[in-house]
Amino acid sequence: MKKEKTSLIVHLIFILLAIACVVPFFIVISASFTNSQDLALYGFSILPPKVDFTAYAYLFENPRQIINGYAVTIFITVAGTFLSVVFMAMAAYALARQNFKFRKLLTGYIFFPTLFNGGLVSSYIINTQYLHLTDSVWVLILPGLVNVFHVFMLRTFFKQLPDGLFDAAMIDGAGEWRICFTIAIRLSKPVLATVAFLGALSRWNSWYNAMLYIRSEEKYPLQYLLQRMMNNIQELLNQMEHVPSMVSAADIPGENLRMALLVVCIGPMMIFFPFFQKYFTKGMTVGAVKG
């Protein structure tokens, strides 16, 4: 009986924590469908006092621009995540193999840059003067192709695979390339899915590199495009405070537009997360228990 009560209390605590995590998301959606005046008067709530599409109408006034931003972001996310996972998996496999002579040297070479940051100036010079990636979509993919933390996550998982699998494959005549892609990677779906999701989430939300290197509007990713739209609205509101205008400030979306931007940005990732959920917990606990 005591055990059942304890279990019930634990379940109630986690239910309350789940509600606390979900409620803010519904408040954001509600605020995005609320008029800016009602939002100022009544504040945030789970249900809007009156459904209003002003923020979304302003956001999608030029749908081609939004669609193009989505296309650029999807390409960056898909291509960058795929290439990143492939390169990091190959590096992690090499580090996990005991018969690799330069394993310790390569580990130090990969780990050392995490201790010191080269800074913005050096990376900007390399990307623009040497790699010539200015105003190229690839500048949003190539510089962040390898994440050291993810490489060590993959290496830890690969080291937990039985050596007998690799030895048997080598006896059958398989080379390192075939062992890596047909055995190690195929048996590492949890950690690969976790690394892929974390990388995709980072690339989907990235905007800083676009601000530094991208000059053409048609190459703006979604996050940077929406940020520029929000900055333009803020500048317009600041100008209207000093210069009379035919348009009222109340007619221009404010905080509700910010909430609409959040919905547009995080919506796709919320849809794809359940597909990774079954692998996510197992992948994040790699190396927590050693047998």
MARKE-595134 format. One record per atom (N, C-alpha, C, O): residue in one letter; z negated, y, x negated. Coordinates in steps of 0.02 Angstrom, whole numbers, plus 50000, padded with zeros to 5 digits. Each point is the difference from the previous one (the first is absolute). Layout:
% MARKE-595134
AZYX...
//
This chain:
% MARKE-595134
M500004993949958M500005006150042M500005006349957M500365004950013K499234994949934K499975005749955K500665001149965K500225005749989K500114988749993K500645000549966K500535003150046K500425003949978E499554994350087E500485002850049E499905007550008E500485003750006K498884998549995K499865007150007K500265003949939K500295005350006T499594991849935T500245003249939T500765000550000T500285005249982S500054989450039S500735000150004S500255005250050S500505003349988L499154997350069L500195004950051L499935007149973L500435004350013I499024997049950I499905006749972I500545001749949I500265005649998V499914989449961V500525001149950V500675001550034V500365004549978H499804991850075H500625001150036H500015006950032H500515003450000L498934998750028L499975006650031L500095005649949L500335005050013I499384994049928I500075005149947I500735000749980I500255005549993F500094988849998F500705000349980F500455002650056F500515003249987I499314995450076I500375002850056I499955007650001I500495003550010L498904999049978L499895007249998L500385003249941L500295005450007L499714991249936L500385002549943L500755000150014L500355004749980A499904990150054A500714999950018A500185005650047A500525003249993I499044998150056I500125005550047I499995006749963I500415004350014A499124996449939A499965006249962A500635001249958A500185005749987C500164988849993C500625000749962C500605001550045C500465003549979V499534993950082V500585000650045V500005006550039V500525003050012V498874999350007V499955006050042V500335006149968V500365003650035P499534997949900P500345005949971P500764999750006P500325005250008F499974988849988F500724999450006F500235002050070F500515003450007F499124994550045F500175001950068F499905007550011F500365003150039I499144999849928I499895007250006I500585003849970I500215005150027V500054992549916V500595003249969V500604999750047V500355005050009I499774989250022I500564999350046I499905004750060I500485003350022S498914996950004S499865004450057S500115007349982S500295003850040A499494998349901A500095006949979A500735001849991A500195005750012S500224989449968S500715001449991S500355001350066S500525003250002F499204994350053F500285001050067F499625005550039F500075000450061T499555003649904T499615005350031T500285006849981T500195001049942N499835003650105N500225006849986N499525003349952N499404998750001S500865005649956S499585003349949S499455004250033S499455000449972Q500695002850086Q499495003850034Q499454995550027Q499415001649992D500784992850040D499504995350026D499594997149943D499404998750007L500925000249936L499654997249943L499485004949973L499464998049978A500715008550025A499525005149978A499435000850049A499445001449981L500714997750084L499485000950052L499544993950007L499395000750002Y500914993350002Y499614994050016Y499854995749939Y499584995550003G500765005849942G499884996049940G500354993250004G500434998950042F499384996749913F500314993449995F499684995250049F499395000250012S501014995450017S499754995050047S500464993949997S500555000349975I499214994150052I500394993950000I500605000550047I500544997549986L499365005950071L500545001150047L500155007450004L499545004150005P501104997949992P500175007150003P499875002850070P500134996550049P499625009749958P499905003050066P500655000750038P500014999450061K500535001949903K500665000650030K500524997949947K500015002749945V500414992650073V500504997549953V500525005449986V500305002850046D499804998549891D500475005249979D500404997549941D499724997249952F500955003750051F500444997449947F500265005649955F500514999149966T499155006650033T500245005749961T500044998349926T500495001849967A499004994950007A499994998449928A500584995449981A500335001149949Y499804993850092Y500544995449985Y500685003250011Y500484998449965A499575006150085A500635003550011A500175004549940A500585000449980Y498905002949993Y500125004249941Y500164995649939Y500435001849960L499234992550034L500094995649943L500704997049999L500314999449947F499944998750112F500664996850004F500545004850025F500504997950029E499395008649959E500505004950019E500654998849961E500555001150026N499374996649913N500584998149959N499924992549982N499784998449945P500394997150101P499874992949989P500374997149940P499764995349968R500815007550016R500384997449943R499615000749935R500024995649957Q499615009850037Q499605001149941Q499444994949994Q499864997449946I499815001250111I499464995150001I500274993049985I499704996349962I500865002050069I500304993449990I500204999149927I499914994649971N500375010649999N500194999749929N499384999149956N500024996349951G499445007250067G499374999249963G499734992950005G499764997249951Y500294999950110Y499804993050009Y500424995449957Y499744995449969A500925005850030A500454995749962A499845000149926A499984994849967V499895011250006V499835000649929V499344996549986V499944996449950T499575004650093T499344997049989T500044992450006T499674996449961I500715001050086I500074992850008I500334997049938I499804994749976F500725008749999F500344997549940F499524999949940F499974995249963I499655010250028I499525000449945I499474994550007I499834996749951T499935002450110T499474995150011T500244992849988T499684996149965V500905002350064V500254993149996V500244998449929V499794995149970A500655009250002A500274998749934A499455000549947A499964995749955G499625009450049G499475000849951G499504994350001G499794997649948T500025000250112T499524994550006T500294993549974T499664996249965F500975002450053F500324993849977F500054999849924F499794995149969L500485010250001L500075000249927L499324999849966L499914996749948S499615006950080S499335000249970S499684993150000S499724997949949V500314998650107V499694993450004V500344995149952V499664996149967V501005004350028V500364995449954V499805001349928V499844995249964F500175011050013F499845001649931F499274998449985F499844997249947M499715004650098M499284998749988M499854992650001M499574997749962A500774998550081A499894992750002A500234996849934A499664995649975M500905006649999M500244997249936M499525001849943M499854995749958A499925010550041A499525001949947A499354996250007A499714997749950A500045001550111A499384996450011A500064992649983A499544997049973Y501045000150041Y500114993049983Y499984999049924Y499704995249976A500615009449987A499994999549927A499285000649974A499814996549954L499805008150074L499325000949978L499554994150017L499504998849966A500684997550086A499594994450022A500144993649961A499604995350002R500975004449964R500194994049963R499644999649933R500055004649959Q499584990050030Q499604999249940Q500444999049938Q499795001649944N500824995850066N500434998749942N500425006049980N500434999449956F499465006350074F500365006149982F499665003249940F499425002050004K500944998649940K499705002249937K499725007150004K499465001449975F500925003050057F499815007149999F499625002050064F500035005850021R499624989450008R499655001450063R499475005449992R499975004650041K499624994949908K499465005049990K500295006849981K499765005150023L500764994849936L500325006349980L500305003550060L499935006150008L500424990150035L500315002950059L499475002450050L500105005150033T499354991349972T499455002150044T499725006749978T499885004450042G500014996449893G499765006349975G500505005650009G499815005750014Y500834992749977Y500535005150008Y500035002550072Y500115005950012I499794989550036I500015002050070I499375003650020I500015004850039F499424993049934F499365002950020F499875006849967F499685004350031F500554996749908F499845006149963F500195006450036F499605004750000P501004995850032P500165006350034P499545001850058P499995005750022T499624989450003T499535001650055T499415004049974T499645003150040L500244996949895L499425003649971L500165007349988L499555004250000F501104997449989F500205006949985F500605001850044F500464996150009N499515009950017N500555002550042N500435004749959N499765004849970G500904993850030G500455004349961G500085006950028G500195004649964G499654996350101G500045006750029G500655001250036G500484996249993L499535009150046L500585001650041L500595002449958L500584998250014V499295005849934V500545002949960V500414994649966V500625000150002S499054995249967S500364994749963S500414995750048S500574998349985S499144999750071S500374995950048S500595003950030S500524997150013Y499395009449998Y500545004150028Y500585000549949Y500594999550020I499255001449917I500525000449948I500384993449994I500624999949994I499024994650007I500324993449994I500464998750060I500574997749991N499205003950069N500394998550060N500615004650007N500514997950027T499435008249949T500555004850009T500465000449940T500615000150008Q499115000149931Q500405001249941Q500294993549970Q500555000049973Y499074994650032Y500224993749968Y500294995150050Y500524997049987L499155002150070L500254995250050L500495003350048L500364996550036H499655010149967H500475003850043H499954997750073H500504998350032L498895001749993L499884997850069L499895005850048L499814998950058T500315007249920T499915005750044T500464999650061T500594998649993D499125002650065D500364999950064D500334993250013D500534999650031S499154995249946S500234993250013S499464996250038S499415000749986V500804995150061V499514996150038V499624995249954V499434998150015W500894999949930W499694995249955W499405002949964W499594996249974V500355010450024V499415002949969V499374998650042V499445000549975L500664997950088L499444998250044L499834992649996L499524997850031I500874998449931I499904992749996I499814997949929I499494996749990L500925005249960L499924997249933L499355002049964L499694995749970P500095010650032P499395001849962P499384996150021P499574998749958G500374999450104G499414996450023G500134992750014G499704997050045L500765000049917L500214993250014L499464994949985L499964994950034V499625006449917V499494995249980V499315003050008V499865005549976N499704991050059N499305001950009N499594995049960N500014994050014V499615008449937V499644995649954V499484995950038V499914994049986F499755009150061F499494996350039F500324994250037F499704994650004H500885006550025H500344994650036H500254994649953H500004994150018V500205007749921V500214995049951V499424995349984V500094993949997F499315008949994F499424995849984F499784995950060F499734994549992M500375008250068M499874996050060M500444993850002M499774994450012L500875006749976L500484994449999L499854995149944L500044994050010R499785008649931R499854995749944R499404995550016R500004994049985T499485008850046T499414996150019T500184994450048T499744994549994F500705007050053F500204994850048F500424994649965F499904994150012F500555007949945F500424995149965F499574995549955F500154994049994K499325008749976K499574996049957K499614994750039K499784995149971Q500145005950094Q499644995250041Q500444994150022Q499754995150026L500905005549964L500454994550016L499914994349950L499915001349940P500124992550082P499904994349954P500534999849946P500605000750014D499194998349924D500474999549944D500444993950006D500554999849973G499204995150063G500394993950009G500665001250035G500494996649987L499525008350058L500635001750034L500535002449950L500574997950002F499225006549954F500465002749950F500224994649950F500584999749981D498944996149998D500164994849952D500494995050029D500464997749967A499435000550098A500454995250032A500705003050007A500504996549992A499535009950023A500665003250007A500365000349933A500614999149997M499025002249950M500325000249934M500244993149978M500514999449967I499114995450052I500224993249984I500654998350036I500424996449974D499645006250088D500614998950039D500595004249976D500554999550027G499335004849924G500545003949971G500055007250025G500485003549985A499024998850054A500015006950025A499815004949945A499544998649961G500805007050037G499835005349952G499495004850029G499794999350058E500025005649902E499485004850022E500245004150059E499605001550045W501045000449956W500265004050056W499934996150066W499785002650050R500434991049948R499984996050060R499284998650021R499855000150060I499714998749893I499294998850016I499705006250032I499624999550049C500555006349924C499735006350026C500205001250072C499585001650042F501074997649973F500255001950066F499954994550052F499955001450060T500074992349918T499984994550049T499324996950010T499874996850051I499675004249901I499334997150007I499475005550005I499665000550051A500275003649896A499465004949999A500055005050057A499515001250035I501085001749974I500075005250052I499974997050069I499715003050046R500584991149964R499984996950067R499294998150020R499854999950060L499724998549893L499314998150015L499535006050002L499404999250009S500875006849984S499585005949995S500135005050056S499955006049990K500224991450068K500155004550057K499435004750018K500135005950014P499234991949987P499475004750019P499955006149956P499985005650024V500014993349910V499935005749955V500645004249997V499975006149993L500614990650012L500635003750001L500055004450063L500225005849996A499574991550061A500015003950062A499525005949996A500155005550024T499274993449945T499515005449992T500265005549956T499965005950016V500324992249926V500295004949954V500595003650032V500075006149991A500344990250046A500585003150032A499775005150053A500295005450005F499204992850034F499775004650052F499695006349970F500145005650023L499444993649925L499705005849967L500535004549969L499955006150003G500554990849966G500545003949970G500425003550053G500195005849991A499964990750063A500395003150054A499625005850032A500305005150015L499054994049994L499605005450029L499995006149955L500045005750024S499904993249911S500005005649953S500675003650000S500025006149999R500534990150002R500675003149999R500155003650065R500335005250001W499444991950055W500125003250065W499665006850004W500275004650030N499144996049941N499625006250004N500135004849942N499715005449997S500744992749957S500125004149941S500425006250016S500494999650037W499315006049935W500375006250010W500005004349936W500425004549993Y499114994249961Y499915004349942Y500615000049955Y500225005349978N500044988850006N500594999749956N500615003350032N500415003149965A499644996450101A500565003450034A499945007649992A500515003449991M498894999250011M499905007249991M500205002149929M500255005649991L499654990149960L500155001849930L500734999349983L500285004149964Y500054990650062Y500664998249974Y500575000750050Y500585000949979I499294998850085I500555000050049I500175007150019I499565004050017R501094997649981R500245006750017R500415000150065R500015005050034S500324989549982S500434999850059S499604997850062S499624995249997E500485008450058E499624998550061E500164993150028E499574996850030E501055000949960E500194993550027E499674994349963E500034994250022K499655007349921K499654994849962K499245000450007K499634996549966Y500145008050078Y499285000650011Y499734993750035Y500284998050050P499194998949924P499674994750039P499625002950059P499885006050003L499934989750042L499695002250062L499375004249989L499925005350030Q499644992449926Q499365003449990Q500115007149974Q499675004750024Y500774996149928Y500125006749972Y500355004550051Y499865005950004L500604991150034L500355003950052L499525002750052L500035005850018L499524990050005L499515002150051L499515005149971L499785004550035Q500054994749902Q499555004849968Q500335006949997Q499685005150012R500964995149971R500365006349997R500045003250070R499945006150007M500164989850044M500025002650068M499335003150018M499985005350031M499474991449951M499345002750015M499875006449962M499705004650027N500524995849911N499915006149960N500415005850030N499765005750000N500844992850024N500425005250030N499675002850064N500035006050012I499674989650027I499665002250061I499405004349982I499875005150033Q499754992949916Q499425003949979Q500215006949975Q499675005050015E500874995349948E500255006549977E500225004450059E499895006049999L500434990950051L500215003850059L499405002850037L500025005750023L499464990349984L499395002450034L499675005649961L499755004850029N500264994749905N499715005449959N500395006550006N499715005450001Q500954994150004Q500425005950008Q499905003250068Q500025006150007M499884989750044M499915002750068M499355003750008M499935004150046E499594994649910E499375003750004E500085007349979E499625004350020H500894997049939H500105006849974H500615003550029H500035006150001V500454989950023V500615003050026V500084998050074V499974994050015P500125010850031P500104998250070P500624995750009P500505000849964S499464994650083S500564995350011S500084998850074S499535000650039M501084997549980M500144998350070M499704993350018M499894998550059V499974997349891V499724993450012V499255000349992V499755002749950S499904994550098S499274999949996S499774994449954S500314994749996A499145006549970A499724994949955A499774993950039A499994994549972A499845006450091A499784994450041A500584995350016A499894994150015D500725008449981D500594995850015D500204995749940D500424995550007I499305005949935I500174996249940I499474994649989I499405001649999P500794992249994P499514994749990P499595001249938P500255002549949G499114995750055G499555000849943G499684993449981G500324995749968E499045003450052E499644993949983E500314993950033E499984994549971N500305006450089N500324994250032N500624997649962N500164994150000L500175010649966L500574998049959L499774995949939L500344995349980R499095006549992R499734996149944R499864992950022R500144995249963M499595004150097M499854993350025M500654996150014M500034994049989A500475009550036A500654996850012A500314997749934A500314994749996L499615009349952L500254998149934L499654993649976L500324995649970L499035004050042L499644994049980L500264993850037L500094994749969V500035006050096V500254994350039V500684997849974V500134994049992V500315010849995V500674998449976V499974996749932V500404995549985C499135006649973C499964997449932C499694993049997C500274995649967I499185003450068I499634993749993I500214994750050I499814994249994G500585007850057G500204995250051G500334993749974G499784994550016P500755006149943P500344994049975P499554995449959P500054993950005M499515009049954M499564995949959M499494996350043M499804994449983M499985008650073M499554996550045M500344994150034M499684995150017I500985005449992I500384994550030I500074994249952I499954994250020F500175007349916F500134994749951F499364996949972F500034994549972F499415008850034F499384997449971F499814993150026F499804995849960P500265002650106P499814993350023P500384994449966P499744994449995F500885006949982F500384994749967F499704998349932F500104994449975F499535010249994F499704998849935F499264998150007F499694998049950Q500025002750109Q499284999450008Q499754993149980Q499464999449969K500914995250048K499754993349985K499974998649926K499634995649978Y500765008249982Y499984999149927Y499545005149967Y499794999049943F500055006450092F499685005749968F499314998349974F499845001549942T499744995350099T499314998449980T499994995249941T499625001049952K500794993950051K500024995149946K500265003149936K499754998649945G500745005750061G500285003249940G499525004949968G499995000649938M499605002950102M499545004949972M499394996749967M499665003249960T500204990550057T499434996549971T500204995549942T499634995549982V500955005849988V500224996049943V499515000849942V499835005649980G499954988949994G499545000249943G499275001050018G499585000149956A500275000750109A499305001050020A499604993649992A499405000349984V500924994050027V499664993549993V500384996049949V500614999050006K499054998749944K500314996049947K499734993050004K499394998950002G501084996249997G499794993150003G499994996849932G499834994149994
//
